[in-house]
Amino acid sequence: MTEQVYDVIVAGVGGMGSAACWHLAQRGQRVLGLERFDLGHGMGSSHGMTRIIRLAYFEGTQYVPIVKRAHELWTETGARAGMDLLYVTGSVDLAPEGAGFVESSRQSCIDHGLTHEMLELKDIQKRFPAFDLPKGHIGLWQPGGGFVASERAIYAHVGLAQAAGATIRTNEPVLDWSPTADGGVRVRTERGVYHAGRLVLTSGAWMDTLNPALAPHIKTVKQAIGWYTVKDPEPFRIGKMPVFILTVEEGNFYGFPLWEHPGFKLGGPHFAREPIDPSQPDRTPSPRQARMLKECLDRYFPQATSEHLALKGCIYTVTPDDHFVIDTIPGVPQVSFASCCSGHGYKFASAIGEILAEIATTGATRFDISPFSLDRFKQAA
Ligand SMILES: Cc1cc2nc3c(=O)[nH]c(=O)nc-3n(C[C@H](O)[C@H](O)[C@H](O)COP(=O)(O)OP(=O)(O)OC[C@H]3O[C@@H](n4cnc5c(N)ncnc54)[C@H](O)[C@@H]3O)c2cc1C
């Protein structure tokens, strides 16, 4: 069988991989994107319609330049594709005073000169009537926060990539890859063997199978998201309800205003992570996860019901420190990868696609990705 030849192969066309395909094709590369399932499937990490984006990043200052670039790209790419990808609804972080969460978000806003406002409980109740929070809760309002239409963005990136000449093949998992004597890569699937100068691994929850160097450092866990019937849609509409992250004694939840779905979307608790083997097909949230969402709704959202219209499981690929890994494979610089975004990566996907395209075409990126190196796990060991 003759090998088909490309400049770059992208293994995994989900959130990150679709963006990489577009940025590579835009740079004139001959791109092949290989995807295990249908495009926009519900087995990985990017389904469920929306993902929160916020500029203040209490997780670490290393993320801020990348999220700023991601923000620009969501707007730019949406305009090119003729689709709205970024919705700026404002975001509010809510937690008991002194718990540290709102305080560190505030510090991040101050450090990066981001517009923000501290809210007391009475301000929260007045401005956002969907919430009924316990005494002692405070909030941090950021007008620049919002959400990205995550599934739509995959279609936008792939459509643009194809229009720029990329080949996208679905239901064709990469079985394995090996470096070649010419400094390139040979990639094998059930349907063929391909040769490329560079390989980009964006295989999300299946990253361990293609990237043995990373495998010992990552875990895959299931998260629950639900869309719930509301008694009155008004307090849940964009304008009345921002995206939010809510810390309460039951855990850390997050949610969205009503958008393209009659149900109020609530997810979490963020740290109630249950191991999942991505190769098994069941994505149903556990009874415990469903119960925790129900308890959060019953207690803090009097205008919603806990009757779900949809309840889905989704996968986080997590690292020991909950930070990303964006790097090349040790000793194989022609193979780069990004993933393991520990449940907070989607907002960056547009910029991570660009970073991967820069690495594949020039060997470097203008962003400082040293905090995301694979090496840090060796140093920590
Ligand atoms: C419930 C939930 C809520 C979240 N909320 C937020 C949020 O509000 N904000 C935020 O920024 N982030 C959030 N995240 C995290 C974010 O969604 C993920 O970091 C992001 O989607 C990861 O994208 P990815 O491209 O790595 O994975 P995916 O989009 O899953 O893409 C990986 C792709 O690789 C394919 N693949 C796997 N193996 C192979 C193979 N061998 N060959 C070919 N293809 C392969 C898979 O089929 C898949 O399509 C959330 C995640 C979940 C699960």
PDBQT file of the ligand as one rigid body, heavy atoms in Angstrom, charges set to zero:
ROOT
HETATM    1  C1  LIG A 401     -18.480  18.565  31.943  1.00  0.00    +0.000 C 
HETATM    2  C2  LIG A 401     -17.308  19.396  31.523  1.00  0.00    +0.000 A 
HETATM    3  C3  LIG A 401     -17.353  20.769  31.739  1.00  0.00    +0.000 A 
HETATM    4  C4  LIG A 401     -16.281  21.570  31.380  1.00  0.00    +0.000 A 
HETATM    5  N1  LIG A 401     -16.373  22.911  31.550  1.00  0.00    +0.000 NA
HETATM    6  C5  LIG A 401     -15.397  23.712  31.084  1.00  0.00    +0.000 A 
HETATM    7  C6  LIG A 401     -15.567  25.118  31.092  1.00  0.00    +0.000 A 
HETATM    8  O1  LIG A 401     -16.619  25.632  31.533  1.00  0.00    +0.000 OA
HETATM    9  N2  LIG A 401     -14.579  25.881  30.582  1.00  0.00    +0.000 N 
HETATM   10  C7  LIG A 401     -13.448  25.340  30.056  1.00  0.00    +0.000 A 
HETATM   11  O2  LIG A 401     -12.583  26.085  29.608  1.00  0.00    +0.000 OA
HETATM   12  N3  LIG A 401     -13.258  23.999  30.007  1.00  0.00    +0.000 NA
HETATM   13  C8  LIG A 401     -14.208  23.181  30.504  1.00  0.00    +0.000 A 
HETATM   14  N4  LIG A 401     -14.074  21.819  30.443  1.00  0.00    +0.000 N 
HETATM   15  C9  LIG A 401     -12.824  21.243  29.916  1.00  0.00    +0.000 C 
HETATM   16  C10 LIG A 401     -12.799  21.246  28.404  1.00  0.00    +0.000 C 
HETATM   17  O3  LIG A 401     -14.063  20.951  27.886  1.00  0.00    +0.000 OA
HETATM   18  C11 LIG A 401     -11.725  20.274  27.940  1.00  0.00    +0.000 C 
HETATM   19  O4  LIG A 401     -10.477  20.702  28.470  1.00  0.00    +0.000 OA
HETATM   20  C12 LIG A 401     -11.641  20.265  26.417  1.00  0.00    +0.000 C 
HETATM   21  O5  LIG A 401     -12.886  19.974  25.851  1.00  0.00    +0.000 OA
HETATM   22  C13 LIG A 401     -10.617  19.221  25.980  1.00  0.00    +0.000 C 
HETATM   23  O6  LIG A 401     -10.542  19.236  24.567  1.00  0.00    +0.000 OA
HETATM   24  P1  LIG A 401      -9.730  18.091  23.813  1.00  0.00    +0.000 P 
HETATM   25  O7  LIG A 401      -9.611  18.520  22.418  1.00  0.00    +0.000 OA
HETATM   26  O8  LIG A 401      -8.497  17.776  24.602  1.00  0.00    +0.000 OA
HETATM   27  O9  LIG A 401     -10.681  16.811  23.961  1.00  0.00    +0.000 OA
HETATM   28  P2  LIG A 401     -11.843  16.316  22.971  1.00  0.00    +0.000 P 
HETATM   29  O10 LIG A 401     -12.653  17.465  22.499  1.00  0.00    +0.000 OA
HETATM   30  O11 LIG A 401     -12.524  15.191  23.658  1.00  0.00    +0.000 OA
HETATM   31  O12 LIG A 401     -11.044  15.815  21.715  1.00  0.00    +0.000 OA
HETATM   32  C14 LIG A 401     -10.231  14.675  21.692  1.00  0.00    +0.000 C 
HETATM   33  C15 LIG A 401     -10.596  13.954  20.414  1.00  0.00    +0.000 C 
HETATM   34  O13 LIG A 401      -9.636  12.960  20.120  1.00  0.00    +0.000 OA
HETATM   35  C16 LIG A 401     -10.323  11.867  19.545  1.00  0.00    +0.000 C 
HETATM   36  N5  LIG A 401      -9.445  10.697  19.616  1.00  0.00    +0.000 N 
HETATM   37  C17 LIG A 401      -9.069  10.016  20.723  1.00  0.00    +0.000 A 
HETATM   38  N6  LIG A 401      -8.219   9.043  20.418  1.00  0.00    +0.000 NA
HETATM   39  C18 LIG A 401      -8.022   9.107  19.092  1.00  0.00    +0.000 A 
HETATM   40  C19 LIG A 401      -7.252   8.342  18.187  1.00  0.00    +0.000 A 
HETATM   41  N7  LIG A 401      -6.472   7.329  18.591  1.00  0.00    +0.000 N 
HETATM   42  N8  LIG A 401      -7.313   8.665  16.863  1.00  0.00    +0.000 NA
HETATM   43  C20 LIG A 401      -8.095   9.689  16.434  1.00  0.00    +0.000 A 
HETATM   44  N9  LIG A 401      -8.866  10.422  17.271  1.00  0.00    +0.000 NA
HETATM   45  C21 LIG A 401      -8.810  10.149  18.579  1.00  0.00    +0.000 A 
HETATM   46  C22 LIG A 401     -11.575  11.775  20.379  1.00  0.00    +0.000 C 
HETATM   47  O14 LIG A 401     -12.561  11.009  19.767  1.00  0.00    +0.000 OA
HETATM   48  C23 LIG A 401     -11.935  13.243  20.520  1.00  0.00    +0.000 C 
HETATM   49  O15 LIG A 401     -12.790  13.666  19.498  1.00  0.00    +0.000 OA
HETATM   50  C24 LIG A 401     -15.123  20.984  30.813  1.00  0.00    +0.000 A 
HETATM   51  C25 LIG A 401     -15.072  19.607  30.591  1.00  0.00    +0.000 A 
HETATM   52  C26 LIG A 401     -16.153  18.818  30.927  1.00  0.00    +0.000 A 
HETATM   53  C27 LIG A 401     -16.062  17.348  30.682  1.00  0.00    +0.000 C 
ENDROOT
TORSDOF 0
